[in-house]
Amino acid sequence: MLRETEFIKNLTKGLKSADSADLLQGIGDDCAVLAGKESAVTLLTVDTLVEGIHFDPVRHPPYLLGRKAAAVNISDIAAMGGMPRFALLSVAAPASCDQYLLDEFMAGFLSRLDESAMSLIGGDTVSSRELMFSVTVLGEMAEDEIIYRSGARPGDLVWVSGFVGQAAAGLQLCRRLSEKQDKWPELVQAHLDPSPQVELGRILAAGGLVNSMMDISDGIATDLAHICVASSVGAEIDADSLPLSPALEEVAVRLNFDPLQPALQGGDDYQLLFTAPAANSTFLEQQVKERCGRDIFCIGRIVAGKGVQLLTGDGRRRDITFQGYEHNL
Amino acid sequence: MLRETEFIKNLTKGLKSADSADLLQGIGDDCAVLAGKESAVTLLTVDTLVEGIHFDPVRHPPYLLGRKAAAVNISDIAAMGGMPRFALLSVAAPASCDQYLLDEFMAGFLSRLDESAMSLIGGDTVSSRELMFSVTVLGEMAEDEIIYRSGARPGDLVWVSGFVGQAAAGLQLCRRLSEKQDKWPELVQAHLDPSPQVELGRILAAGGLVNSMMDISDGIATDLAHICVASSVGAEIDADSLPLSPALEEVAVRLNFDPLQPALQGGDDYQLLFTAPAANSTFLEQQVKERCGRDIFCIGRIVAGKGVQLLTGDGRRRDITFQGYEHNL
């Protein structure tokens, strides 16, 4: 199968270098960046969700699916530190598609936009054999506040904004209908209705607190590898530092899997992954605590070299570069 | 089947009125319009092409398909009078999809962008069972030059920028492999590799020459009906005035169809359809001739009332409102 990273590499190869003065960042980060009014920029991102690959219409309530289709794109804006503003939606649906499903999807999609004070400004709808939603989101921010993937430096520590592996464990629960999903609602919700971290992204970017950032959509193993490649550095993750929720630990025992697996390789968490100079750590934690009342978690460090290494408590290290999730339900 | 116009109507119903100062036009025209730098605006449009609905991968060479995927979106920018600048591309492809097809598609897509001095700035690629391309295009123009669908007034004449029905006849030829397609290359090309009318759109808009405009993607019967609804007017088309190419007339005889059918109801022509005060007609024709060396064709008039009427030489009139093409190969 054509892997996304390969295809994007192929795409990028085919492109001439951007010769447009107002194109500040083309393919290769969470969003494209265009110069806008005064010192503002426009952020642009597109993501497509395909039935059977990115969602299971039988198990994903359409209202929540609509919310998720918006959320995953809003998350790309959050990953640069931007403010999401507008969305365009392209819906491909079979002739047989239930009108109720589409209405619910739209209601959910709009509710998610509404929570971020965004407007739906365009779209189209086409016939297809399988259900597919393609979403374009525009955001805005000040040019000098943008946090790219490419800013990580040796000496930075690596942070995540919350529990990891939640969504992957939630997906496991949704697949096993015999399991009592309501016992771990936060895991199921992480999978069905993820929360993009817009507020935290704004605080980190506007405060100049971090050197590089992205959102966790394909798992830390892959997403941190993107930061490493873009920044020409390597990274070490301390297995014992990964923030695992009690719910994830319980489900891992119940379903008999290693909780590190979803934490490192599970996709769809949409937490932020960022790096900041070690010297700033206390200030960074304080600022986040003060301004949005939450904890962040240091999980490792940026080093010279390349690739992402996992260090375990027994002193072993394992290369996990790009070992994340490939969407394929 | 859910018709696009219905779905968009449903979408629009669900939306609160745009409360954002910089959103000048949301859903309902060829593009969304956002306030940009100084008096400039950003135009945004998205369109999705689905295998088996919008294209037949067996008969559509992938290089030309790439060009068309770009062209149909560029055409939406042209339909407001804008300048296309940037594109985002989302590709959904089966695991079994030929790499050659994707490479050719990309080469064609980029060649079309290149002809309009545009850059590809973002995208994603996902797995799916059927091949699908979703394209977002951004354009720019001066705010006071935008031509909306809603500006048609009784007393305007209705114009098209070139032959109509070409693409629909070309599609017929491509379907009948026994026909000698190379006898009518302009029809086959109109279907496989349409030309968006960017230059003409710019001239018409920048010169303040027209009151309303859109591009012909679903056939005059439907596209003129969009203008009528948006402008709260009616329209009359003179059947004898429709510009039909000699090639279309020949193929209509050969394949035994009425050439008016593709001319009115055929989709995918991507000519411009526009209205202008009758008093300006000579000036309009002269300006277009002088500045891009081409003819335009007057095909009818805007009247008070509603709906689109076809007037035939024998004095009969027929309601053809929204009788255009529904994409479904």
Interface residues (C-beta under 8 A of the other chain):
Chain A: M1 L2 E4 F7 I8 N10 L11 G14 L15 A18 D19 S20 L23 G26 I27 C31 A32 L34 G36 K37 E38 T42 L44 T45 V46 D47 T48 L49 V50 G52 I53 H54 R85 F86 L88 L89 S90 V91 A92 A93 A95 C97 Q99 L102 D103 M106 A107 L110 S119 L120 I121 G122 G123 D124 T125 V126 S127 S128 R129 E130 M132 S134 T136 L138 H327 N328
Chain B: M1 L2 E4 F7 I8 N10 L11 G14 L15 A18 D19 S20 L23 G26 I27 C31 A32 L34 G36 K37 E38 T42 L44 T45 V46 D47 T48 L49 V50 G52 I53 H54 R85 F86 L88 L89 S90 V91 A92 A93 A95 C97 Q99 L102 D103 M106 A107 L110 S119 L120 I121 G122 G123 D124 T125 V126 S127 S128 R129 E130 M132 S134 T136 L138 H327 N328
